Amino acid sequence: MPRIYQANPKHKPGQSFGDPPRYFPDHDTPCPTDISLAVAQKLLEQIVEFEDKCDQSKKVGCIVDKQGRFFKGFTHIVQGDHEFWHGFFVRPARIKRDIPAKALKRLKDLGIISEKQYRELI
């Protein structure tokens, strides 16, 4: 099923997509300014899915970009044979909380993160 990335304005300062601005820097993780929609789509195409016990109604996954930054994504709409995903940057201090050890192990097994990184994160 094709995955399509859809931006969420609450993670982009100054972007409201026609709605009132919803960026809350104390509560939300701002997306790095160098992540365009095209880059976000490429990251989504490489996402490693994992089971999220908190919300089993959505597909959830994570990926690490070339700069070593972690991103987490989830489906927010499924229409026909298309999945629309939203993703966000995971601050380093929140990786252990937001990405389960099983997902980190899959990232390690796929060579996306190193053994050393894996050990530091679990």
C-alpha positions as CSV (number, residue, x, y, z in Angstrom):
1,M,0.0,0.0,0.0
2,P,1.5,3.4,-1.0
3,R,2.5,5.7,1.9
4,I,2.0,9.4,1.4
5,Y,3.5,11.9,3.8
6,Q,1.3,14.8,5.0
7,A,2.8,17.6,7.0
8,N,1.3,18.7,10.3
9,P,1.5,22.4,11.0
10,K,2.0,22.0,14.7
11,H,5.6,20.8,14.0
12,K,6.5,23.7,11.7
13,P,6.8,27.2,13.2
14,G,5.0,29.7,11.0
15,Q,3.1,27.1,9.0
16,S,-0.6,26.9,9.5
17,F,-1.9,25.5,6.1
18,G,-4.9,27.9,6.3
19,D,-5.8,27.0,9.9
20,P,-4.8,29.0,13.0
21,P,-1.1,28.4,13.9
22,R,-0.8,25.4,16.3
23,Y,2.9,25.4,17.0
24,F,3.6,25.0,20.7
25,P,7.4,24.9,21.2
26,D,7.0,23.8,24.9
27,H,4.9,20.8,24.0
28,D,5.7,19.8,20.4
29,T,8.9,18.8,18.7
30,P,9.7,21.2,15.9
31,C,10.7,19.7,12.6
32,P,14.2,20.6,11.5
33,T,14.1,23.4,9.0
34,D,16.0,21.4,6.4
35,I,13.2,18.7,6.2
36,S,11.1,19.6,3.1
37,L,8.0,17.6,2.1
38,A,10.1,15.8,-0.5
39,V,12.7,14.8,2.1
40,A,10.0,13.7,4.5
41,Q,8.4,11.5,1.8
42,K,11.8,9.8,1.2
43,L,12.2,9.2,4.9
44,L,8.7,7.7,5.0
45,E,9.5,5.4,2.2
46,Q,12.3,3.9,4.3
47,I,10.4,3.8,7.6
48,V,10.8,0.7,9.8
49,E,7.4,-0.2,11.1
50,F,6.9,-1.5,14.7
51,E,3.9,-2.3,17.0
52,D,2.8,0.5,19.2
53,K,1.0,-1.0,22.2
54,C,-0.5,2.4,23.1
55,D,-2.4,2.8,19.8
56,Q,-2.9,-0.4,17.8
57,S,-5.3,1.4,15.5
58,K,-2.5,3.0,13.6
59,K,0.7,1.8,11.9
60,V,3.8,3.3,13.5
61,G,7.4,3.4,12.4
62,C,10.7,5.1,12.8
63,I,13.7,6.0,10.7
64,V,17.0,7.7,11.1
65,D,18.2,10.3,8.5
66,K,21.8,10.7,7.2
67,Q,22.5,13.2,10.0
68,G,21.6,10.6,12.7
69,R,18.3,12.3,13.6
70,F,15.4,10.0,14.6
71,F,12.0,10.4,13.2
72,K,8.7,8.7,14.2
73,G,5.7,8.4,12.0
74,F,2.2,7.0,12.0
75,T,-0.8,6.6,9.8
76,H,-3.5,9.2,10.4
77,I,-5.8,8.4,7.4
78,V,-6.2,5.3,5.2
79,Q,-8.2,6.0,2.1
80,G,-8.7,3.1,-0.4
81,D,-5.3,1.7,-1.1
82,H,-3.3,4.8,0.2
83,E,-2.0,5.4,3.7
84,F,-1.5,9.0,4.7
85,W,1.3,9.3,7.3
86,H,2.4,12.1,9.6
87,G,5.9,12.1,11.1
88,F,7.9,14.1,13.6
89,F,11.4,14.6,14.8
90,V,12.3,12.8,18.0
91,R,14.5,14.8,20.2
92,P,17.5,12.8,21.5
93,A,16.4,13.0,25.1
94,R,13.1,11.4,24.1
95,I,14.3,8.5,21.9
96,K,14.2,6.0,24.7
97,R,10.7,7.1,25.6
98,D,9.3,7.4,22.1
99,I,10.9,4.5,20.2
100,P,10.7,1.0,21.8
101,A,13.7,-1.2,22.2
102,K,12.3,-3.7,19.7
103,A,12.2,-1.0,17.0
104,L,15.8,0.1,17.9
105,K,16.9,-3.5,17.6
106,R,15.3,-3.7,14.1
107,L,17.2,-0.5,13.1
108,K,20.4,-2.0,14.4
109,D,19.8,-5.3,12.6
110,L,19.1,-3.4,9.3
111,G,22.4,-1.4,9.7
112,I,20.6,1.9,10.2
113,I,22.1,2.4,13.6
114,S,25.3,1.0,15.0
115,E,25.7,-1.6,17.7
116,K,27.2,1.1,19.9
117,Q,24.2,3.5,19.3
118,Y,21.8,0.6,20.1
119,R,23.5,-0.2,23.4
120,E,23.4,3.5,24.4
121,L,19.7,3.8,23.6
122,I,18.3,0.8,25.3
